[in-house]
Amino acid sequence: MSENSPVAACHSDPQPNAWVSQTAVIREIRPEVSGVTTYQLALTDPTAAESYRFRPGQFNMLYVPGAGESAISMSGDPDSLETLTHTIREAGNVTRRIADMRVGDTLGLRGPFGTSWPVEQCAGKDVILVAGGIGLPPLRPVIYHMLSEREKYGQITLLYGARTPEMLLYTDEFQRWREQGLDVRVTVDRSAPGWQGNVGVVPQLLERLQKFDPANTVMMICGPDIMMRFTARGALQRGMTTEQIWVSTERNMQCAVGLCGHCQLGPEFICKDGPVFRYDLISPYLKVEGL
Ligand SMILES: Cc1cc2nc3c(=O)[nH]c(=O)nc-3n(C[C@H](O)[C@H](O)[C@H](O)COP(=O)(O)OP(=O)(O)OC[C@H]3O[C@@H](n4cnc5c(N)ncnc54)[C@H](O)[C@@H]3O)c2cc1C
């Protein structure tokens, strides 16, 4: 991506030690929902721990010897770096091995990698965060950061959906987020006994949003490709432009530094040009099945 790229504001920094895996020890394990767990990790090298910084939207590569490496987003507070927070869904080799680990076990960690959400560009604006399922963890650092500087932003809204009420992440934080000035709206694809909230897909939450100033809003979306496309389409229909919409994309990733080509999407490498893209730059490729 060129220096003059319109998304340079959230560029990925070159990694001087991109191949060096640090040792991280698991300090805390918190089961979230079925198959999804949040880990607090601490780098064992004090110098590495001291210098580690990340921006909302970036990810680490977590390494388990004998299993491999996986890209996992930061899901914790970027302003509080005592531990690094990762929320992980069991998917395959690496994440299943991590799921078997206990407090005190160690794994390898490279990072941070990738571009970040355009938080700086949101000052004075309304912000709509849209998350589907495991798409909420990469947006949670934005929530923490914006709520710590709440006065800088206009209306901040979270539209969040999961398949069922049992699959909703971080529900115990919703009340605190609301008290701090986040408008949290939730929906589920399928209801369950006791559920009194919305039923339907996430883009419908956007349709129902009444207080909405398209000219002064920045939208950040993370979730399945189809959900991101329909949400962006809804936002465009309501008067937003593609330059105001940002998405975080996911593809199978290996090297994380733009060499192996596994995560290529059209001309872009998700690992170094993404995962966060401005919508006009990535939308042509999101539409192509299997790309
Ligand atoms: C930038 C980025 C950030 C991510 N952040 C998180 C996160 O915060 N939490 C989390 O739980 N997961 C996250 N993921 C997804 C995670 O990297 C994959 O689930 C990972 O492959 C799991 O590794 P594994 O060895 O356990 O599974 P694998 O054995 O690699 O994969 C299991 C199955 O999932 C498929 N698969 C692998 N990667 C992907 C992918 N990216 N998209 C769709 N299908 C895939 C494989 O083809 C296979 O069928 C992220 C991915 C990217 C690219």
The ligand as an ORCA input file, in Angstrom:
! r2SCAN-3c Opt
* xyz 0 1
  C      -6.423    -10.874     11.404
  C      -7.118    -12.042     12.056
  C      -7.579    -11.916     13.360
  C      -8.201    -12.990     13.988
  N      -8.631    -12.837     15.275
  C      -9.199    -13.877     15.903
  C      -9.615    -13.748     17.272
  O      -9.470    -12.699     17.904
  N     -10.160    -14.836     17.859
  C     -10.331    -16.020     17.186
  O     -10.832    -16.965     17.788
  N      -9.963    -16.169     15.899
  C      -9.395    -15.132     15.252
  N      -8.993    -15.286     13.945
  C      -9.229    -16.572     13.264
  C      -8.125    -17.578     13.600
  O      -6.872    -17.084     13.153
  C      -8.426    -18.903     12.901
  O      -9.578    -19.467     13.488
  C      -7.219    -19.824     13.052
  O      -6.915    -20.433     11.826
  C      -7.376    -20.905     14.059
  O      -6.204    -21.713     14.011
  P      -6.320    -23.272     14.208
  O      -4.978    -23.868     13.906
  O      -6.911    -23.558     15.536
  O      -7.348    -23.696     13.127
  P      -7.006    -24.187     11.649
  O      -6.665    -25.631     11.736
  O      -6.059    -23.251     11.006
  O      -8.394    -23.945     10.951
  C      -9.583    -24.596     11.290
  C     -10.551    -24.377     10.141
  O     -10.820    -22.979      9.966
  C     -10.426    -22.569      8.635
  N      -9.820    -21.245      8.789
  C      -8.589    -20.985      9.215
  N      -8.395    -19.649      9.293
  C      -9.546    -19.088      8.904
  C      -9.982    -17.748      8.778
  N      -9.196    -16.717      9.058
  N     -11.243    -17.527      8.355
  C     -12.052    -18.547      8.066
  N     -11.699    -19.835      8.173
  C     -10.466    -20.110      8.585
  C      -9.446    -23.601      8.158
  O      -9.432    -23.657      6.749
  C      -9.995    -24.848      8.801
  O     -11.079    -25.347      8.072
  C      -8.377    -14.223     13.293
  C      -7.917    -14.346     11.977
  C      -7.302    -13.272     11.350
  C      -6.816    -13.424      9.959
*
